[in-house]
Each structure stands twice: as C-alpha cells, then as structure tokens.
Amino acid sequence: MSTLTPLVSSAAYGVSDYLGGVASRRTSALGVVAIAYPTSVIGMALLALVVPGESSAAGLAWGAASGVVMAFAIWWFYLALAAGPISVVSPTTAVLVAAIPVVIGVAQGESPQGWTWAGIALGLVAVVLVSCDLSGADRRITGSTLLLAIGAGTAFALSFVLTAEIPTGSGMLPLVAARGAATLVVFAFLLTRHHTPEATVSWPQRLRSWSIPVLIGVVDVVANAAMYFTFQFGELAIGSLVIALYPAFTVALAVLVLRERIHPIQSGGLLASVAAILLINASA
C-alpha cells in the first residue's frame, strides 16, 4: 500500500489542527468548529458532484455514524485539554487513535508484511513522542479528565473504523453525511452552552474572524477525502497509523511559522515519524 494518500490526509489534519490552535486564541474552539464544519459540508457536497460513485443507504449510514462519533471525540478532547495537562491528554488520545484501528484491522484479517510491522511499532512510539507537551504545566490529571482523554481517543479511532466500513465505490455522499451529522451535533453542543451578550461586531471584523475557520473547513475537506480514499483502497491498520502521525505536521508548523521551541523528545518523535513512514513504504 502506498503511503501517499494517508500522508496527504495526515498533513491536512496537521495543518487543520495548527490553524485551529491559532483561531482558538481569538474565539472558542467550538465556535471555530461551528464555522469550519458547515464550510466542510459545502466543500464535500461540491466534491460529490464530480467524484463518481453510487451511494447506498448503508454507505450513508456508516458515514453519518462516523460523523457523530467524530463530533463527540472533538468535544471530549477539548474538555480534556481544558481540564488537564496536555502532556498527558494528548499522548493518551494519540496512542489510542493509532493503536485501536491497527488492532481492529489485524483482527479483521489484514496482515502487514515485512518491515511494515517495524514501521507500525515505530509509528506508535512516534505518535506518543510528538504529541507530548513538556512545558511544565502544573495541572494534574484527574480520573474524570483521563476518562475524557480515553473516550476522545477511542471515539477518534472508531470514526476511522466506521469510515473504513463504507462500501467501495460509494462516491463522496457518505462524507457529506458524515460532516453533516457532525455539524448537527456541534450545533447541539453550542445550544446547550450559556453565552454572555457580545459587543456589536462590524461585518469587516466578523469576516476577518471567520477567515481562518473557513480555511480550516477547506483543509478539512482535503483531510477527510484523502482519509476516505485511503480506507476505500487500502488497509485500515496501516492507513490509520500514518494518518495518526498528524501531530508531527502540527508541531513542525508551530516551529517553522510561530518559531516555537520544542522539547528534544518531540524532535525525536518527528524523526521517528519519518522513519516509520519509510519503513511502511518500503514494504508497500
């Protein structure tokens, strides 16, 4: 299996997370998602017009289920990050995102060959290392926060697994259903939150504040489309692991663009990510 498509998905998810971090400094994370997701739905719908395929009820159902699970994953992940140390929450979530689809893929009969097993093992290590935040935050992990992190990682992974169940040749409509369902869940979250009255914002200011979330939505289309085609024509175990390396791209952008300093352990994770991809690709 070529790693090109999952690499594209991984890179796009990494860019999306980076942009999300930048946008969330100006507004709430859920507020960013509330703009990005509808944008993604529109992009997916436009893509569905040009990508051939025959969607079945089963394909749409798998897609919608994947979207709902993904929405809960994001919600729980944000709650965990808000309540606990990133240095624990992020690696806990990341290793589950990488490991669960590998286990399920192998259980379903997938059999990675040759150096691929070494790449998988190194990739799991890389995901943990590159996701570590060793900034010395003094917040301690609690049982409830740890459960949120585990729930988020499990939900992210199950979203991959559910996407992989969409029948081959279904076209892009299942992804429209996925993002549409996720958008409805996100808006339901927002309706349950208590908002304070906001100051009047001019349309130019509002448009500027929407620019990054809209861009996130566009990048999200690339990430999800590449992820979808990865699972349509490749293996769940290997594809999901490569996609789960997306924190490497987020960290790399933070270093290159924001000039952030990273811990040597994260640098080791970046190198391990590259080595893991090379090992997996060597056995393709």
C-alpha positions in Angstrom: 0.0 0.0 0.0 1.4 3.5 -0.9 1.6 5.9 2.0 0.8 8.9 -0.3 -2.9 9.2 0.3 -2.7 8.7 4.1 0.2 11.2 4.2 -1.9 13.8 2.5 -4.6 13.2 5.0 -2.2 13.3 7.9 -0.6 16.6 6.6 -4.0 18.2 6.1 -5.2 17.2 9.6 -2.0 18.6 11.0 -2.5 21.9 9.2 -6.1 22.0 10.3 -5.1 21.5 14.0 -2.4 24.2 13.6 -5.0 26.6 12.2 -7.5 25.6 14.8 -5.0 26.4 17.5 -4.4 29.9 16.0 -8.1 30.6 15.6 -8.9 29.3 19.1 -6.8 32.1 20.5 -9.3 34.6 19.2 -12.5 32.7 19.9 -13.8 29.5 21.5 -12.8 26.2 20.0 -16.4 25.1 19.4 -17.1 28.4 17.8 -14.3 27.7 15.3 -15.7 24.2 14.6 -19.2 25.7 14.2 -17.9 27.7 11.2 -15.4 25.1 9.8 -17.8 22.2 9.7 -20.5 23.8 7.6 -17.8 25.0 5.3 -16.6 21.4 5.1 -20.1 20.2 4.3 -20.3 22.6 1.4 -16.9 21.5 0.1 -17.8 17.8 0.4 -21.1 18.4 -1.5 -19.3 20.2 -4.3 -16.7 17.3 -4.4 -19.6 14.8 -4.5 -20.8 16.4 -7.8 -17.5 15.5 -9.6 -16.5 12.2 -7.9 -18.3 9.2 -9.4 -19.9 6.6 -7.2 -23.2 5.0 -6.2 -24.1 5.7 -2.6 -26.3 3.2 -0.8 -28.3 3.6 2.4 -25.7 1.5 4.2 -22.9 3.8 3.0 -24.7 6.9 4.1 -25.5 5.3 7.5 -21.8 4.4 8.0 -20.8 7.9 7.1 -23.3 9.6 9.4 -22.3 7.3 12.3 -18.6 8.2 11.7 -19.5 11.9 11.8 -21.5 11.7 15.0 -18.6 9.8 16.7 -16.1 12.3 15.5 -18.1 15.2 16.9 -18.1 13.5 20.3 -14.4 12.8 20.0 -13.7 16.5 19.4 -15.9 17.6 22.2 -14.4 15.3 24.8 -10.9 16.1 23.5 -11.4 19.9 24.1 -12.9 19.2 27.5 -9.9 17.1 28.5 -7.4 19.7 27.2 -9.3 22.4 29.2 -9.2 20.4 32.4 -5.9 18.5 32.4 -2.3 18.7 31.4 -1.7 18.5 27.6 1.4 16.4 28.3 -0.9 13.6 29.5 -4.1 14.2 27.5 -2.6 14.5 24.0 -0.4 11.4 24.1 -3.2 9.3 25.7 -5.6 10.3 22.9 -3.0 9.9 20.2 -1.9 6.4 21.0 -5.5 5.2 21.1 -6.2 6.9 17.7 -3.2 5.0 16.3 -3.5 1.6 18.1 -7.2 0.8 18.0 -7.6 0.7 14.2 -4.4 -1.3 13.9 -5.8 -3.9 16.3 -9.2 -4.0 14.6 -7.6 -4.2 11.1 -5.4 -7.1 12.1 -8.4 -8.8 13.8 -10.3 -8.4 10.5 -7.6 -10.3 8.7 -5.2 -7.7 7.5 -1.6 -9.0 7.6 1.1 -6.3 7.3 4.2 -7.8 5.7 8.0 -7.4 6.2 9.3 -4.1 7.6 5.7 -2.9 7.9 5.5 -4.3 11.5 8.6 -2.4 12.4 7.1 0.7 10.9 3.9 0.2 12.9 5.7 -0.2 16.1 7.9 2.8 15.5 4.9 4.8 14.4 3.1 4.1 17.6 6.1 5.4 19.5 6.4 8.4 17.3 2.7 9.4 17.8 3.3 9.4 21.6 6.6 11.3 21.5 5.5 14.0 19.0 2.2 14.6 20.9 4.0 15.2 24.2 3.8 18.7 25.7 6.6 19.1 28.2 6.0 22.8 29.0 5.8 22.0 32.7 2.1 22.8 33.2 1.2 22.4 36.9 -2.3 21.0 36.3 -2.7 17.4 37.5 -4.6 14.7 35.7 -7.8 13.6 37.4 -9.8 10.4 36.9 -12.6 12.2 35.0 -10.1 14.0 32.7 -8.3 10.8 32.0 -11.6 9.2 31.1 -12.3 12.1 28.7 -9.0 11.6 27.0 -9.5 7.9 26.7 -13.0 8.5 25.4 -11.8 11.0 22.9 -9.0 8.8 21.6 -11.4 5.8 21.3 -14.0 7.9 19.5 -11.5 9.3 17.0 -10.3 5.7 16.3 -13.8 4.4 15.9 -14.6 7.2 13.5 -11.7 5.8 11.3 -13.1 2.3 11.7 -16.6 3.4 10.7 -15.4 5.3 7.7 -13.5 2.2 6.6 -16.8 0.3 6.6 -18.3 2.5 3.8 -18.7 0.2 0.7 -16.1 0.7 -2.0 -17.4 2.9 -4.9 -19.9 4.8 -2.8 -18.7 8.2 -4.0 -18.5 11.2 -1.7 -22.0 11.4 -0.4 -21.2 9.3 2.7 -18.6 12.0 3.6 -21.3 14.7 3.2 -23.4 12.7 5.6 -20.5 12.4 8.0 -19.8 16.1 8.2 -23.5 17.0 8.1 -24.2 14.7 11.1 -21.1 16.1 12.9 -22.2 19.7 12.3 -25.7 19.0 13.8 -24.0 17.5 16.9 -21.7 20.5 17.2 -24.6 23.0 17.0 -26.5 20.9 19.6 -23.5 21.3 21.9 -23.5 25.1 21.3 -27.2 25.4 22.0 -26.6 23.8 25.5 -23.9 26.3 26.4 -24.6 29.6 28.2 -23.4 32.6 26.3 -22.9 36.1 27.6 -24.1 39.0 25.4 -21.4 40.0 23.0 -20.4 43.5 21.9 -21.5 44.6 18.5 -19.0 43.5 15.9 -18.7 45.1 12.5 -19.0 42.9 9.3 -15.4 43.5 8.3 -14.2 42.3 11.8 -16.6 39.4 11.6 -15.3 38.4 8.2 -11.7 38.5 9.4 -12.6 36.3 12.4 -14.3 33.8 10.0 -11.4 33.6 7.6 -9.3 31.1 9.4 -12.3 28.8 10.4 -13.4 28.8 6.7 -9.9 27.9 5.7 -9.9 25.1 8.2 -13.1 23.8 6.6 -11.5 23.8 3.2 -8.4 21.9 4.6 -10.8 19.5 6.4 -12.3 18.6 3.0 -8.8 17.5 1.8 -8.1 15.6 5.0 -11.3 13.7 5.1 -11.3 13.0 1.3 -7.8 11.6 1.5 -8.7 9.6 4.6 -11.7 8.2 2.8 -9.8 7.1 -0.3 -7.1 5.6 2.0 -9.7 3.3 3.5 -11.6 2.7 0.3 -8.5 1.3 -1.5 -6.0 0.4 1.3 -5.8 -1.3 4.7 -7.3 0.2 7.9 -4.3 -0.8 10.1 -1.5 0.9 8.1 -3.6 3.8 6.7 -4.9 4.9 10.1 -1.4 4.7 11.7 0.1 7.0 9.0 -2.9 9.4 9.4 -2.4 9.4 13.2 1.0 10.9 12.7 -0.7 14.3 12.0 0.7 15.9 15.2 4.1 15.8 13.6 2.9 18.3 11.0 1.2 20.5 13.6 4.4 20.6 15.6 6.5 21.3 12.5 4.3 24.2 11.6 4.5 25.6 15.1 8.3 25.5 14.9 8.6 26.9 11.4 5.8 29.6 11.5 5.4 30.5 15.1 9.1 29.9 16.0 8.0 27.8 19.0 10.7 25.7 20.7 10.0 22.1 21.2 11.4 19.5 23.6 14.1 17.1 22.3 11.7 14.3 22.9 9.3 15.8 20.3 12.2 16.2 17.9 12.8 12.5 18.3 9.2 11.9 17.6 9.4 13.8 14.3 12.4 11.8 13.2 10.7 8.6 14.3 7.6 9.6 12.2 9.7 9.9 9.1 11.5 6.6 9.8 8.1 4.8 10.4 6.7 6.1 7.1 9.8 5.0 5.2 9.6 1.5 6.8 6.0 1.1 5.9 6.6 2.4 2.4 9.5 0.0 1.9 7.1 -2.9 2.3 4.4 -1.5 0.1 
